[in-house]
C-alpha cells in the first residue's frame, strides 16, 4: 500500500470537502502560498487501499506553481463514506464520481490517477474528456494488475470473508510495514485508514483491479478526438504494472512518458520533488498548447 512519510499538513494545505451531485468527498486542498491561482487546477486520485494523504508530499510544490490542487478520497476510502453496495465501487461507478467532482471546478482540470485510480479516472475520461486540460496515468496500467500486487489482492479477496480485516491486519499487513521501519505514527494512520474503508468497497475494488479490461484503444480514440495531452509517469522500479508494460501503454496512447529514478509504485511518496517537477512541466506545456 502507498505509505505517506509524514502527515502534518504543509503550509497552504487544508482538509475540506467537495459536495457533488453524487455525494460529498473528503479532500486535501492546496493553494499557492501567495498570490492567486494563475494556472489551471489539478485533481489527484489515489489507488486501491490508498487515500488523499498519499499525495501530501507533492501538494505544496504543485500549488506553488500557481494552481489549486485537490487530492481526494474516493467513495468508500478513508474519510469519504460509502454504502454497503458492490455496484457503487466498480470502475464505472467510481469514474462517474470523478466526473461529478470535475464539475465542481470552474476551469479545465489536470486529472491524475494513481494505480487503481488510473483505471477509475480512465472511465471518467472516456465518458467525457471535455472538462480536462490534461490526463496523467501514474503507476497505472492498461488492464488488470499483475505481479506481487496481484498476489496481494487475491490474498485479500480470499482471506477477508474468512478471517476478517483485524486478523489480516495483525498477521500480514502490520508486520510488513513494521519490518520496513515505518514510524509508529504512520503505522497507526495506516491502520486507521484501512479500518475506515468500506468493507464492501475493499472487496469490490480488489475484484476490479484484478479483472479490469484493456481500454487503452478507447482512451486513445477519445483523447485524439479532443487533442487531450496524456502523460504516463511511473517509477523505474515499479512492482505493480511492469515498467515495460507502462512504456508500451504510453506508446499506444501516443503519450509523453516520464520514468522517475529510484521510485517504485508510489512516486509521489518515494520521489516527491522529481514527481512534482515532472507534473508541473507537463501541465504547463499542456496549457501552452
C-alpha positions as CSV (number, residue, x, y, z in Angstrom):
1,X,0.0,0.0,0.0
2,X,1.1,3.6,-0.6
3,X,2.6,4.8,2.7
4,X,3.0,8.6,3.3
5,X,6.2,9.5,5.1
6,X,4.6,12.3,7.1
7,X,1.1,13.5,8.0
8,X,1.5,17.1,9.1
9,X,-0.2,19.3,6.5
10,X,2.3,21.7,4.7
11,X,1.6,25.4,4.7
12,X,-1.3,26.3,2.3
13,X,-2.9,22.8,2.5
14,X,-6.1,22.2,4.4
15,X,-8.7,19.4,4.9
16,X,-12.1,20.1,3.5
17,X,-14.9,18.6,1.5
18,X,-16.4,18.8,-2.0
19,X,-20.1,18.5,-2.5
20,X,-21.3,17.0,-5.7
21,X,-24.4,15.5,-7.3
22,X,-23.1,12.1,-6.4
23,X,-22.2,12.8,-2.7
24,X,-19.6,14.5,-0.6
25,X,-15.9,13.7,-0.9
26,X,-13.2,14.3,1.7
27,X,-10.2,16.2,0.1
28,X,-6.9,17.9,0.8
29,X,-6.8,21.3,-0.9
30,X,-3.6,23.1,-1.6
31,X,-3.4,26.8,-2.7
32,X,-0.4,28.9,-3.7
33,X,1.4,30.4,-0.7
34,X,1.0,33.9,-2.1
35,X,-0.8,35.5,-5.0
36,X,-3.7,34.0,-6.9
37,X,-4.3,30.8,-8.8
38,X,-2.9,31.8,-12.2
39,X,-2.9,28.3,-13.7
40,X,-5.5,25.5,-14.2
41,X,-6.5,23.3,-11.2
42,X,-5.5,19.7,-10.7
43,X,-7.3,16.7,-9.2
44,X,-5.3,13.8,-7.8
45,X,-7.0,10.4,-7.3
46,X,-5.4,7.7,-5.2
47,X,-5.2,3.9,-5.7
48,X,-6.6,0.8,-4.0
49,X,-6.3,1.0,-0.2
50,X,-4.9,4.5,-0.6
51,X,-6.1,7.9,0.2
52,X,-5.6,11.6,-0.4
53,X,-2.7,11.6,2.1
54,X,-0.7,9.6,-0.5
55,X,-0.2,13.0,-2.3
56,X,0.7,15.0,0.8
57,X,4.4,15.4,-0.1
58,X,3.7,16.9,-3.5
59,X,0.7,19.2,-2.8
60,X,2.6,22.3,-1.6
61,X,5.1,22.1,-4.5
62,X,2.4,21.6,-7.1
63,X,0.3,24.5,-5.7
64,X,3.4,26.7,-5.6
65,X,3.4,26.9,-9.4
66,X,0.2,28.9,-9.2
67,X,-2.6,26.5,-9.2
68,X,-5.3,24.9,-6.9
69,X,-4.5,21.3,-6.3
70,X,-7.0,18.8,-4.8
71,X,-6.4,15.2,-3.6
72,X,-9.5,13.2,-2.7
73,X,-10.6,10.0,-1.0
74,X,-12.8,8.1,-3.4
75,X,-16.2,6.7,-2.3
76,X,-15.6,4.2,0.5
77,X,-12.0,5.3,1.0
78,X,-10.8,6.6,4.4
79,X,-12.8,9.8,5.2
80,X,-15.3,9.5,2.3
81,X,-18.1,7.1,3.4
82,X,-19.6,4.6,1.1
83,X,-22.6,2.3,1.0
84,X,-22.8,-1.5,1.5
85,X,-23.5,-1.9,-2.2
86,X,-20.9,-3.5,-4.5
87,X,-22.3,-1.6,-7.5
88,X,-21.0,1.6,-6.0
89,X,-17.4,0.5,-6.3
90,X,-17.0,-0.6,-9.9
91,X,-14.6,1.4,-12.0
92,X,-17.6,2.7,-14.0
93,X,-19.4,3.9,-10.8
94,X,-16.2,5.4,-9.3
95,X,-15.4,7.0,-12.6
96,X,-18.8,8.7,-12.6
97,X,-18.0,10.0,-9.1
98,X,-14.8,11.6,-10.5
99,X,-16.9,13.1,-13.3
100,X,-19.1,14.7,-10.7
101,X,-16.1,16.1,-8.8
102,X,-14.7,17.6,-12.0
103,X,-17.9,19.5,-12.4
104,X,-17.1,21.3,-9.2
105,X,-14.2,23.2,-10.8
106,X,-14.6,26.4,-12.8
107,X,-11.8,25.7,-15.2
108,X,-10.4,22.7,-17.2
109,X,-8.7,20.3,-14.8
110,X,-5.4,18.4,-14.9
111,X,-6.5,14.9,-13.8
112,X,-4.1,12.4,-12.2
113,X,-5.0,8.8,-11.4
114,X,-2.5,6.7,-9.3
115,X,-2.5,2.9,-9.7
116,X,-6.2,1.7,-9.4
117,X,-7.1,5.4,-9.5
118,X,-5.8,5.3,-13.1
119,X,-8.3,2.6,-14.0
120,X,-11.1,4.7,-12.4
121,X,-10.1,8.0,-13.9
122,X,-9.8,6.4,-17.3
123,X,-13.6,5.7,-17.1
124,X,-14.2,9.4,-16.4
125,X,-12.0,10.5,-19.3
126,X,-13.6,8.1,-21.8
127,X,-17.0,9.2,-20.6
128,X,-16.4,12.9,-21.0
129,X,-12.9,14.4,-21.7
130,X,-14.2,17.9,-22.3
131,X,-13.6,19.1,-18.7
132,X,-9.9,18.2,-18.8
133,X,-6.8,20.2,-19.6
134,X,-4.6,17.0,-19.4
135,X,-4.6,13.5,-18.1
136,X,-1.9,11.6,-16.2
137,X,-1.7,7.9,-15.5
138,X,0.7,7.5,-12.6
139,X,2.0,4.0,-11.9
140,X,-1.1,2.5,-13.6
141,X,-1.6,0.1,-16.5
142,X,-3.7,-0.9,-19.5
143,X,-5.6,-3.6,-17.7
144,X,-5.7,-5.8,-14.6
145,X,-2.6,-5.5,-12.3
146,X,-0.1,-8.4,-12.2
147,X,3.0,-9.5,-10.3
148,X,3.3,-9.3,-6.5
149,X,0.4,-6.9,-6.1
150,X,-1.9,-9.2,-7.9
151,X,-0.9,-11.9,-5.4
152,X,-1.6,-9.4,-2.5
153,X,-5.0,-8.6,-4.0
154,X,-6.0,-12.2,-4.3
155,X,-4.9,-13.0,-0.8
156,X,-7.1,-10.2,0.5
157,X,-10.1,-11.4,-1.5
158,X,-9.7,-14.9,-0.2
159,X,-8.9,-14.0,3.4
160,X,-11.2,-11.2,4.2
161,X,-14.5,-13.2,4.2
162,X,-12.9,-16.0,6.3
163,X,-10.8,-14.3,8.9
164,X,-11.8,-10.6,8.8
165,X,-9.8,-7.4,8.5
166,X,-8.5,-7.4,12.1
167,X,-6.8,-10.8,11.6
168,X,-5.4,-9.8,8.1
169,X,-4.0,-6.6,9.5
170,X,-2.3,-8.1,12.6
171,X,-0.9,-11.2,10.9
172,X,0.1,-9.8,7.4
173,X,-0.2,-6.1,6.8
174,X,1.1,-4.6,10.0
175,X,4.2,-7.0,10.3
176,X,5.1,-6.0,6.7
177,X,5.1,-2.3,7.3
178,X,6.8,-2.6,10.7
179,X,9.6,-4.6,9.1
180,X,10.1,-1.8,6.6
181,X,10.8,0.6,9.5
182,X,7.7,2.7,9.1
183,X,7.3,5.1,12.1
184,X,4.8,4.2,14.8
185,X,2.5,7.2,14.0
186,X,2.4,6.3,10.3
187,X,1.6,2.7,11.2
188,X,-1.3,4.0,13.4
189,X,-2.5,6.1,10.5
190,X,-2.4,3.1,8.0
191,X,-4.4,1.0,10.5
192,X,-7.0,3.8,11.0
193,X,-7.2,4.3,7.2
194,X,-7.6,0.6,6.5
195,X,-10.4,0.2,9.0
196,X,-12.2,3.3,7.9
197,X,-12.5,1.8,4.4
198,X,-15.9,0.5,3.5
199,X,-15.6,-3.4,3.7
200,X,-17.7,-3.9,0.6
201,X,-15.6,-1.3,-1.2
202,X,-12.4,-3.1,-0.3
203,X,-13.7,-6.3,-1.7
204,X,-15.2,-4.8,-4.9
205,X,-12.2,-2.6,-5.7
206,X,-9.9,-5.6,-5.3
207,X,-12.0,-7.5,-7.8
208,X,-12.0,-4.6,-10.1
209,X,-8.2,-4.1,-10.1
210,X,-7.7,-7.8,-10.7
211,X,-10.1,-8.1,-13.6
212,X,-10.1,-4.7,-15.4
213,X,-10.1,-5.0,-19.2
214,X,-7.7,-3.2,-21.5
215,X,-9.4,0.1,-22.6
216,X,-6.3,1.8,-24.0
217,X,-7.7,1.9,-27.5
218,X,-10.9,3.5,-26.2
219,X,-8.9,6.1,-24.3
220,X,-6.7,6.8,-27.3
221,X,-9.7,7.5,-29.6
222,X,-11.3,9.8,-27.1
223,X,-8.1,11.7,-26.4
224,X,-7.3,12.1,-30.1
225,X,-10.8,13.4,-30.7
226,X,-10.3,16.3,-28.3
227,X,-6.4,16.6,-28.5
228,X,-6.1,15.8,-24.8
229,X,-2.5,15.7,-23.7
230,X,-1.6,12.5,-21.8
231,X,1.3,11.6,-19.5
232,X,2.3,8.2,-18.4
233,X,4.5,8.5,-15.3
234,X,6.0,5.7,-13.2
235,X,8.9,4.7,-11.1
236,X,11.8,2.8,-12.6
237,X,11.3,0.0,-10.1
238,X,7.5,-0.2,-10.2
239,X,6.3,-3.5,-8.8
240,X,2.7,-3.1,-9.8
241,X,2.4,-2.9,-13.5
242,X,5.8,-3.6,-15.0
243,X,7.7,-0.6,-16.4
244,X,7.8,-2.1,-19.8
245,X,4.1,-2.6,-19.8
246,X,3.5,1.1,-18.9
247,X,6.0,2.1,-21.6
248,X,4.1,0.1,-24.2
249,X,0.9,1.7,-23.0
250,X,2.4,5.2,-23.4
251,X,3.4,4.3,-27.0
252,X,-0.1,3.0,-27.8
253,X,-1.6,6.3,-26.4
254,X,0.9,8.5,-28.2
255,X,1.6,9.9,-24.7
256,X,4.5,11.6,-23.1
257,X,6.4,9.2,-20.8
258,X,8.4,10.1,-17.6
259,X,10.3,7.5,-15.6
260,X,11.1,8.6,-12.0
261,X,14.5,7.4,-11.0
262,X,14.7,5.5,-7.7
263,X,10.9,5.3,-7.3
264,X,8.7,2.2,-7.3
265,X,4.9,2.1,-7.2
266,X,4.3,5.4,-5.4
267,X,6.4,8.2,-7.0
268,X,4.6,10.9,-5.1
269,X,5.8,9.4,-1.9
270,X,9.2,8.0,-2.9
271,X,10.4,10.9,-5.1
272,X,8.0,13.8,-4.4
273,X,10.1,16.7,-5.8
274,X,11.0,14.9,-9.0
275,X,7.4,13.8,-9.5
276,X,6.0,17.3,-8.7
277,X,8.5,18.8,-11.2
278,X,7.5,16.4,-13.9
279,X,3.8,17.0,-13.4
280,X,4.2,20.8,-13.3
281,X,6.3,20.8,-16.5
282,X,3.7,18.6,-18.3
283,X,0.8,20.7,-17.0
284,X,2.5,24.0,-18.1
285,X,3.1,22.5,-21.6
286,X,-0.5,21.4,-21.8
287,X,-1.7,24.9,-21.0
288,X,0.6,26.4,-23.6
289,X,-0.5,24.0,-26.4
